[in-house]
Amino acid sequence: MPPHKRPNPLIDKAPGLQQVRHLLAVSSCKGGVGKSTVAVNLAGALQQQGCRVGLFDADVYGPSLPTIVRPEKTDLFSRSELIVPLEYEGLKLMSFGFVPTAQGGSGAAIMRGPMVTQVINQLLTGTDWGALDYLVIDMPPGTGDVQLTLTQLIPLTAAIIVTTPQELSFVDVVKGIQMFQKLKVPTIAVVENMAYYECPQCGERDYLFGPGVRQRLVKQFGIQNAFEIPLWKALSQTGDEGRPLIFADPVHAISQTFGNLAQAARREIEELQCNRDAPAARFVIGRGVVVTWPDGREQDIDPATLRRRCQCARCVDEQTGQPLLDPAAVADDIYPTDLHPMGNYAVAVHWSDGHDASIYPYDLLASLANDSP
């Protein structure tokens, strides 16, 4: 069963989500990378492309939505036992930062993990989102218990990971992809924020933190949708003023990048929904891993060969690219215990030796495969 169609008992208890078609997570493995800025502008770009969109700020410890987006009306009230979301130019909004506290104000919470998860669930599932094409969820930063529990409880369609281009950030991206992979949520795009500075006089770009990791993501995970967002005063300034760039200046070059990100997300999710042009992989005794391509061809891959080509952080050094796995340590009779698609770009494999972090892009499968007899 595709990830976006897997049954989820929570939905039966969440009338606020009944008419939401897709839940799209925007995630980062650490704070301060501009995740909330990307989430807000992505939601605005989706709306400008004719979609019905909501935006949920799931960060209880440090909610950013009330700062980045400032709706005229901020009073919350309920209707038919559901919270009515706030709105900003037609975009539906909800954040713990909008909820009045016992002290009469609103803002960040001080509470333990289980309480945080409970609050997030109440706000997310108890809000009357109505009919939406996309509910963009600005996830809390990190890959801890709160993020794992939230991802397990709600039927996410897909995820977008936000990072910065430093070498160290590549490790964080891998952690995020692997977290979603274990929960069978496909990562459909990566955004490198603060990727470069462009001189306003000459237009020359200075990649202050290095060239980024886009090519490595394509090679290791097959993720084709990688976007660069530059250091630009207007992006942070409009967010600080409560009017995101996508609304303040829709024709700005960075707004166009967010538009391209929104188009890529819509395309990937549509293909997930239709399961179109997706290869299928299965294990067959006597043949190994059998890949069936969209044109009907079948190709076989030796499981031991495939296991030895794993590119995860335990098998390949993330910074040097040098192999860490000793090929001789892989038994010739190894076999996959589970295979499932990772979006439209790769297959995730759990192995009989207990290794569960293997992700193989379809291009790599094609290079390893032999035509079946």
C-alpha positions as CSV (number, residue, x, y, z in Angstrom):
1,M,0.0,0.0,0.0
2,P,1.5,3.4,-1.0
3,P,2.5,5.6,2.0
4,H,-0.1,8.2,1.4
5,K,-2.9,5.6,1.4
6,R,-1.9,3.6,4.5
7,P,-4.7,3.4,7.1
8,N,-4.5,5.6,10.1
9,P,-6.9,5.2,12.9
10,L,-6.4,8.8,14.1
11,I,-8.2,10.2,11.1
12,D,-11.4,8.5,12.3
13,K,-11.1,10.5,15.5
14,A,-10.0,13.8,13.8
15,P,-13.0,15.4,12.0
16,G,-10.9,18.5,11.4
17,L,-8.7,16.6,8.9
18,Q,-11.5,14.7,7.1
19,Q,-11.4,16.9,4.1
20,V,-7.7,17.5,3.8
21,R,-6.3,15.7,0.8
22,H,-2.5,15.9,1.5
23,L,-0.4,16.6,4.5
24,L,3.0,17.9,3.5
25,A,5.7,18.2,6.2
26,V,8.5,20.8,6.0
27,S,11.2,19.5,8.3
28,S,14.8,20.3,9.4
29,C,17.1,18.4,11.7
30,K,18.2,21.5,13.6
31,G,16.8,25.0,14.2
32,G,17.9,28.2,12.6
33,V,18.0,27.0,9.0
34,G,14.9,28.9,7.8
35,K,12.5,26.0,7.9
36,S,9.5,28.2,8.9
37,T,10.3,30.8,6.3
38,V,10.3,28.0,3.7
39,A,7.1,26.5,5.0
40,V,5.2,29.8,4.9
41,N,6.4,30.8,1.5
42,L,5.7,27.3,0.1
43,A,2.2,27.5,1.4
44,G,1.7,30.9,-0.2
45,A,3.1,29.6,-3.5
46,L,0.7,26.6,-3.5
47,Q,-2.2,29.0,-2.8
48,Q,-1.2,31.3,-5.6
49,Q,-1.2,28.3,-8.0
50,G,-4.9,27.8,-7.2
51,C,-4.7,25.3,-4.4
52,R,-6.7,25.4,-1.2
53,V,-4.0,25.5,1.5
54,G,-3.6,25.5,5.3
55,L,-0.5,26.0,7.4
56,F,0.1,24.4,10.8
57,D,2.9,25.4,13.0
58,A,3.8,22.3,15.0
59,D,6.7,23.9,17.0
60,V,5.3,24.4,20.5
61,Y,8.7,25.3,22.0
62,G,9.3,28.2,19.6
63,P,6.4,28.9,17.3
64,S,7.4,31.2,14.4
65,L,4.1,31.6,12.6
66,P,2.8,34.5,14.6
67,T,5.9,36.5,13.8
68,I,6.2,35.6,10.1
69,V,2.4,35.9,9.3
70,R,0.3,38.5,11.1
71,P,-3.4,38.1,10.4
72,E,-5.8,41.0,11.1
73,K,-8.0,38.9,13.4
74,T,-6.2,36.8,16.0
75,D,-9.0,35.8,18.3
76,L,-9.6,32.0,18.4
77,F,-13.1,30.6,18.9
78,S,-14.7,27.2,18.4
79,R,-17.6,26.1,16.2
80,S,-19.2,22.7,16.5
81,E,-16.5,21.7,19.0
82,L,-13.7,22.5,16.5
83,I,-11.3,25.4,16.5
84,V,-11.8,27.9,13.7
85,P,-8.4,28.6,12.1
86,L,-7.1,32.1,11.5
87,E,-6.7,33.3,8.0
88,Y,-4.2,35.5,6.1
89,E,-5.2,36.3,2.5
90,G,-7.2,33.1,2.3
91,L,-4.4,30.9,3.8
92,K,-5.7,29.0,6.9
93,L,-3.4,29.2,9.9
94,M,-3.0,27.5,13.3
95,S,-0.1,27.7,15.8
96,F,0.3,27.3,19.5
97,G,1.7,30.9,19.4
98,F,-1.9,32.1,18.7
99,V,-3.3,30.3,21.8
100,P,-3.7,32.6,24.8
101,T,-1.9,31.3,27.9
102,A,-2.9,31.5,31.5
103,Q,-0.8,34.6,31.8
104,G,-2.9,36.3,29.2
105,G,-0.4,36.2,26.4
106,S,0.8,33.7,23.9
107,G,4.1,32.3,22.8
108,A,6.5,29.4,23.4
109,A,5.6,26.6,25.8
110,I,7.6,25.1,28.7
111,M,6.6,21.5,28.9
112,R,7.8,17.9,28.6
113,G,7.7,15.8,25.4
114,P,4.5,13.8,26.0
115,M,2.6,17.0,26.8
116,V,4.0,18.7,23.6
117,T,2.8,15.8,21.5
118,Q,-0.6,16.0,23.1
119,V,-0.9,19.7,22.5
120,I,0.2,19.3,18.8
121,N,-2.4,16.6,18.2
122,Q,-5.2,18.6,19.8
123,L,-4.4,21.7,17.7
124,L,-3.9,19.8,14.5
125,T,-6.8,17.3,14.6
126,G,-9.1,19.7,16.5
127,T,-8.9,22.5,14.0
128,D,-11.7,22.8,11.4
129,W,-9.4,22.9,8.4
130,G,-12.3,22.3,6.0
131,A,-11.7,21.3,2.4
132,L,-7.9,21.6,1.6
133,D,-5.7,20.4,-1.1
134,Y,-2.6,20.8,1.0
135,L,-2.0,21.2,4.7
136,V,1.6,22.3,5.1
137,I,3.0,21.2,8.5
138,D,5.9,23.2,9.8
139,M,7.5,20.5,11.9
140,P,9.5,21.0,15.0
141,P,13.3,20.9,14.3
142,G,15.1,17.7,15.1
143,T,14.5,13.9,14.8
144,G,13.6,13.1,18.4
145,D,10.5,11.6,20.1
146,V,8.2,14.5,19.3
147,Q,9.0,14.4,15.6
148,L,8.8,10.6,15.5
149,T,5.5,10.4,17.4
150,L,3.9,13.2,15.3
151,T,5.0,11.4,12.1
152,Q,3.6,8.1,13.3
153,L,0.3,9.6,14.3
154,I,-0.6,11.6,11.2
155,P,-0.7,10.2,7.7
156,L,1.9,12.4,6.0
157,T,1.8,12.3,2.2
158,A,5.4,13.5,1.8
159,A,8.2,15.6,3.3
160,I,10.5,18.5,2.3
161,I,13.7,18.9,4.2
162,V,15.3,22.3,4.7
163,T,19.0,22.7,5.4
164,T,22.0,24.9,4.9
165,P,24.9,24.0,2.5
166,Q,27.7,23.4,5.1
167,E,29.3,20.0,5.1
168,L,28.0,19.3,8.6
169,S,24.4,19.9,7.4
170,F,24.6,17.0,5.0
171,V,24.7,14.7,8.0
172,D,21.5,16.3,9.3
173,V,19.8,15.9,5.9
174,V,20.6,12.2,5.9
175,K,19.2,11.9,9.4
176,G,16.0,13.5,8.3
177,I,15.6,11.4,5.2
178,Q,16.3,8.2,7.2
179,M,13.7,9.2,9.8
180,F,11.0,9.6,7.2
181,Q,12.2,6.5,5.4
182,K,11.7,4.4,8.5
183,L,8.1,5.6,8.7
184,K,7.6,5.2,4.9
185,V,7.1,8.9,4.2
186,P,8.9,9.9,1.0
187,T,11.2,12.9,1.0
188,I,10.3,14.7,-2.3
189,A,12.6,17.8,-2.1
190,V,15.5,19.4,-0.3
191,V,15.9,23.2,0.1
192,E,19.3,24.6,0.8
193,N,18.7,27.9,2.5
194,M,21.4,30.7,2.7
195,A,23.0,28.9,-0.2
196,Y,24.9,31.9,-1.6
197,Y,25.1,35.7,-1.6
198,E,24.5,37.5,-4.8
199,C,26.1,40.9,-5.3
200,P,23.3,43.4,-6.2
201,Q,25.7,45.5,-8.3
202,C,27.5,42.8,-10.4
203,G,25.3,39.8,-9.9
204,E,28.2,37.5,-8.9
205,R,27.4,34.7,-6.6
206,D,29.5,33.9,-3.5
207,Y,28.9,30.5,-2.0
208,L,29.8,31.5,1.5
209,F,29.4,28.0,3.0
210,G,30.6,25.9,0.1
211,P,28.9,24.4,-3.0
212,G,26.2,22.5,-1.1
213,V,25.3,18.9,-1.2
214,R,22.7,18.6,-4.0
215,Q,24.7,16.3,-6.3
216,R,25.4,14.0,-3.3
217,L,21.7,13.8,-2.6
218,V,21.0,12.8,-6.1
219,K,23.7,10.1,-6.1
220,Q,22.9,8.7,-2.7
221,F,19.1,9.0,-2.5
222,G,18.0,9.9,-6.1
223,I,16.3,13.1,-5.0
224,Q,16.0,15.2,-8.1
225,N,14.3,18.2,-6.5
226,A,16.9,20.4,-4.8
227,F,16.5,24.1,-4.6
228,E,18.8,27.0,-3.5
229,I,17.5,30.0,-1.6
230,P,20.1,32.8,-1.3
231,L,21.0,35.1,1.6
232,W,18.7,38.1,0.8
233,K,17.6,40.9,3.0
234,A,14.1,41.1,1.6
235,L,13.3,37.5,2.6
236,S,14.1,38.0,6.3
237,Q,12.8,41.5,6.4
238,T,9.3,40.7,5.0
239,G,9.1,37.8,7.4
240,D,10.0,40.0,10.4
241,E,7.4,42.5,9.2
242,G,4.7,39.8,9.2
243,R,4.1,39.8,5.4
244,P,6.0,36.9,3.8
245,L,7.9,37.6,0.5
246,I,5.6,35.4,-1.5
247,F,2.7,37.8,-0.7
248,A,4.8,41.0,-0.5
249,D,6.5,40.6,-3.9
250,P,5.2,37.6,-5.8
251,V,7.4,38.3,-8.8
252,H,10.6,38.5,-6.9
253,A,13.2,35.9,-8.0
254,I,13.1,34.1,-4.7
255,S,9.3,34.0,-4.8
256,Q,9.7,32.4,-8.2
257,T,12.0,29.8,-6.6
258,F,9.3,29.0,-4.0
259,G,6.8,28.7,-6.9
260,N,9.1,26.2,-8.6
261,L,9.3,24.3,-5.3
262,A,5.5,24.3,-5.0
263,Q,5.2,23.0,-8.6
264,A,7.7,20.2,-7.9
265,A,5.9,19.2,-4.7
266,R,2.5,19.1,-6.6
267,R,4.0,17.0,-9.4
268,E,5.7,14.5,-7.0
269,I,2.6,14.1,-4.9
270,E,0.4,13.7,-8.0
271,E,2.7,10.9,-9.2
272,L,2.6,9.3,-5.7
273,Q,-1.2,9.5,-5.8
274,C,-1.5,7.9,-9.2
275,N,1.5,5.6,-8.6
276,R,2.5,6.5,-12.2
277,D,5.7,5.3,-13.8
278,A,6.9,3.8,-10.6
279,P,9.2,0.7,-10.8
280,A,8.3,-2.1,-8.4
281,A,10.8,-4.2,-6.5
282,R,10.2,-7.6,-4.8
283,F,12.3,-10.5,-3.5
284,V,11.9,-13.8,-5.4
285,I,13.7,-17.0,-4.1
286,G,16.0,-18.2,-6.8
287,R,16.1,-14.9,-8.6
288,G,17.0,-12.3,-5.9
289,V,15.6,-8.8,-6.0
290,V,13.4,-8.5,-9.1
291,V,12.7,-5.0,-10.4
292,T,9.8,-4.5,-12.7
293,W,10.1,-1.3,-14.8
294,P,7.1,0.7,-16.1
295,D,7.6,-0.7,-19.6
296,G,7.1,-4.3,-18.2
297,R,10.7,-5.3,-18.3
298,E,12.0,-7.4,-15.4
299,Q,15.6,-7.3,-14.2
300,D,17.2,-9.4,-11.4
301,I,19.8,-8.2,-8.9
302,D,21.9,-10.4,-6.6
303,P,20.9,-9.4,-3.0
304,A,24.5,-9.6,-1.7
305,T,25.7,-7.3,-4.5
306,L,22.9,-4.9,-3.7
307,R,23.7,-5.0,0.1
308,R,27.3,-4.2,-0.6
309,R,26.4,-1.1,-2.6
310,C,24.5,0.5,0.3
311,Q,25.3,4.2,0.6
312,C,24.0,4.9,4.1
313,A,26.1,6.6,6.8
314,R,27.0,3.3,8.3
315,C,28.3,1.9,5.0
316,V,29.9,5.1,3.5
317,D,31.6,8.0,5.2
318,E,29.3,10.9,4.8
319,Q,32.1,13.5,4.5
320,T,34.8,11.7,2.5
321,G,32.7,9.2,0.5
322,Q,35.0,6.4,1.5
323,P,33.4,3.0,2.0
324,L,33.0,1.8,5.6
325,L,31.4,-1.6,4.9
326,D,33.7,-4.5,4.3
327,P,32.2,-6.4,1.3
328,A,33.5,-9.7,2.8
329,A,31.4,-9.1,5.9
330,V,28.2,-9.4,3.8
331,A,27.0,-13.0,3.6
332,D,26.4,-14.3,0.1
333,D,23.0,-15.7,1.3
334,I,21.7,-12.4,2.6
335,Y,18.2,-11.4,1.6
336,P,15.8,-8.5,2.0
337,T,13.1,-8.8,4.6
338,D,11.2,-5.7,3.4
339,L,11.2,-3.6,0.2
340,H,9.1,-0.5,-0.2
341,P,9.2,2.6,-2.5
342,M,10.6,5.9,-1.3
343,G,8.5,8.3,-3.3
344,N,9.2,8.3,-7.0
345,Y,13.0,8.1,-6.8
346,A,14.2,5.1,-4.8
347,V,13.5,1.8,-3.0
348,A,14.1,1.3,0.8
349,V,15.3,-2.1,1.8
350,H,15.5,-3.9,5.2
351,W,18.0,-6.7,5.3
352,S,18.2,-10.1,7.0
353,D,21.4,-9.0,8.8
354,G,19.3,-6.4,10.7
355,H,20.5,-3.4,8.5
356,D,17.5,-1.1,7.9
357,A,19.0,2.1,6.4
358,S,19.5,1.1,2.8
359,I,18.0,3.4,0.1
360,Y,18.7,2.7,-3.5
361,P,17.9,5.2,-6.3
362,Y,16.3,3.6,-9.4
363,D,19.3,4.6,-11.5
364,L,21.6,2.5,-9.2
365,L,19.2,-0.4,-9.5
366,A,19.3,-0.2,-13.3
367,S,23.1,-0.2,-13.3
368,L,23.2,-3.3,-11.1
369,A,20.5,-5.2,-12.8
370,N,20.8,-8.0,-15.3
371,D,18.0,-8.8,-17.7
372,S,16.0,-11.8,-16.4
373,P,15.8,-14.9,-18.6
